[in-house]
Amino acid sequence: MNRFNDLTILAMASLLFAQPAFSQTKNGFELGNALVPVEEILPGGPPRDGIPSINEPLFQDPEDVSLWRSDDLMLTYDKGEVSFAYPIGILNWHEIVNHDLGGSPLLITFCPLCGTGMAFDPRVDGQSLTFGVSGLLYNSDLLMYDHQTESLWSQIEGRAVSGPLAGTVLEPVAIRHELWQRWRERVDENGKVLSTDTGHRRNYRLSPYGDYDHSERLYFPVTHTSRKYHPKTWVLGWSHNGESKAWPFPELADHGAVLEDRIGGKAVQLHYDPEVPSAELRDESGNLLPATRAFWFAWYTFHPDTDVFEAE
């Protein structure tokens, strides 16, 4: 069997021809062709894989699980008749789940510092990539790396920012943010929940970030800031056709449950759920769109020209 696939050849060519003779490295990653300023790529504390990704996830029937409480938050993904739940309690400690759904790979990511739970199709040029936690941050956001080429990827951008695949963008996948009990009621017997049998000993009921979600403090610097809202105000953000827009949850709360809006010439609907709190973005046909639930500071620093919805 040929051991050299297209991505391997691309990686070798990049190392031979694209990197300067004395390229800079951090956590062992080459940054010579970085698309963002190298000085803004910061060590988060743990080394590469110090936060271990889940590469062989196990799942359980919800009725066999007693750890989660009714108001615990889950990232959820529906595949056919089956819905998968990935508890934030687990993602706080692992940040990445490489989930192979029978030949249809899914990359689940979570950055506790930005509050961003996002999913992607990890296939590039027909090859499925798997990802780990680099231990590096850009704009306080998780920098992932793929095991195949060791390119670094910005989670919020969904884009490789250094390495052989620099400039490559992953296709985002729409997921939900749901409370444990509400998800169970929605999916009935068709649910599977990520098991705490991860191969690592962690207290999944305890967040290692304390009151970070409510504090104005940021642990790491960002390139753009705005005091329009508290830094940790939840927003739903989406970019389309060259335009970015944020819908802050306080504004959605003032407006009501459903909002008709437009972005980049496209008609969309916002469905706000104050109990989570969360919001879903849907197109005119009711299809779920891959919008980003994030802290205000995180959305703004990556989209400083963002439009912002304000309730009248």
Residue, then its C-alpha position, 0 to 999 in steps of 0.5 A: m500500500n502506498r504510504f504517501n497520500d496527497l497531504t503527506i506529499l504536500a507536507m513534505a513539499s511545504l517543509l522543503f520549499a516554503q519554510p525559511a531557514f530559521s523558522q520560529t517554533k512554539n510547542g514544537f510547531e513550525l510558524g515560519n509561514a504563519l498567516v497571523p502575527v507569530e507574536e500573537i500566538l501565545p502558549g496557553g500553559p499546557p504543552r502540546d496534548g497536555i489537554p488530551s483530545i478524545n480520539e476513540p469516543l465511547f457513547q452510552d444510552p442516556e438512561d444509563v447515565s447518572l452524572w448529568r443534571s437536568d440543566d447541564l449543557m450539551l453540544t448536540y448533533d443529529k445524524g439521521e435518526v440518532s442524536f449525539a450529546y457531548p457534555i460541556g463537563i467533558l469538553n472543558w477538560h478535553e476540548i476536542v472529540n474526533h468522532d467517526l460516525g461510520g465513515s462520516p467523520l465529525l470534529i467537535t471542538f470547544c474553547p472554554l476561554c471563548g465559550t465556543g462550541m463548534a463542529f466541522d467536517p474534518r475532511v480535506d481533499g478527500q482525506s479525514l484529518t484528526f485533531g489535537v490540542s496544541g497548547l497554543l492560543y490565538n486571540s484567546d481561542l483554541l489553536m488545534y493541530d491536525h495529526q497528519t500535517e501538524s498545521l495549526w488551526s484557529q477554531i473560531e475561524g475554522r482555518a489553518v493559520s500555519g503549516p502545510l495546510a495554511g489557508t485551508v478552511l474546514e466546512p462548519v457543521a451545524i450543532r445545537h446547545e441544549l440542556w441535558q433534560r431538554w435534549r433527552e425529551r427531544v430525542d426520546e430513545n434515539g440519543k447517545v451521550l459521550s461517555t466519561d470513560t475517556g481513558h483519563r481521570r478527571n472530575y467532569r462535574l468540576s470546571p477548571y475555569g471557576d467563575y471565568d464565564h461571569s468575570e470581566r477578566l480575560y486570561f489572554p490578550v486579544t487584538h480588538t476589544s469593545r465595551k459595548y457589552h460585558p466581555k462574557t455576554w453571550v452572542l450568536g454570530w454568523s458570517h455570510n457573503g462577506e458580512s458578519k453579524a452578532w445577535p447578543f442574547p440580551e437584545l434577543a431577550d428584549h425582542g422575543a422568541v423569534l426574530e426575522d433578520r437578514i445577513g449578506g442578502k440572506a433571510v434568516q430566523l433567530h430562535y432564542d431560548p432563554e432557559v439555556p441560554s442559547a439561540e439557533l439560526r435557521d434559513e427560510s426553509g427551517n434548516l439549522l445554520p452553523a452559527t457560533r455561540a460565543f462570548w461577546f469579546a471572542w466574536y468581536t476580536f475575530h470580527p471587529d467590523t461585525d454588525v450587531f442586532e439591537a432590539e428597538 
